[in-house]
């Protein structure tokens, strides 16, 4: 089963609001100008990093689809339609508006986590993914 992921406006607004709140708190703290500038630079860099990671800038790092296979295996497809290695689902967290998948590589590679917001999927795929992830026995089917 392959599920297409879209860019999430909810996640973008969360990133922007939380980083703007951090910027306003740093400004209100009235720190030394050099320290203030360094902290503001770090916050803006963080916002740009997360926007790039979730496909709002550059889109090279964004995951556009996830392919679920039998036996807890899955693979990720990036914006360039390239499949990113075999992963094994090690854990998942089902929250109301979010699904968080923790993926371990089958061979060598880095461990990944994938955050899937509610508005990144259509309602049918969201429901199918929640049902499939809720029961570990359904992964083998």
C-alpha positions, 0 to 999 in steps of 0.5 A: 500500500502506497500513501501520498503525503502532501505539505501540511499547512497546520504544521507550517503554522505551528512552526512559524507560530512557535518560532515567532513566540521564541523570537518575541521571548528572546527580544523581551528578555533584554539580553546583551546585543551580541547574545541577542543577535546570536539567539535570533540567528539560531531561531531563524536558522531552526525555522528555515531548517524545519521548513526545508525538512517538511517541504516548504523550502527547497523541497529536496528533503521532503517525503512525498509518499510512504510505501507500506509492505508486509512484515513491518517493512516500509520505504519512503519516497522523496520529492525526486521520486527516489526510494529511500532504503528499506526501513522497519517500523519500530514504534508508532505513536497515534495522537489525534491530529498526528501520526509519528512513525519511528523507523529503523533501517534494515541494513546500514543507515540512519534511524528516522522518525516521520511526523504525519499531520492530519492535513497531509493525507486525505481522509480515506488514507488517514483512516487506513493508516490509523487502522493499520498502525493501531494493530501490530498484527495487521502489519504482517498482512 
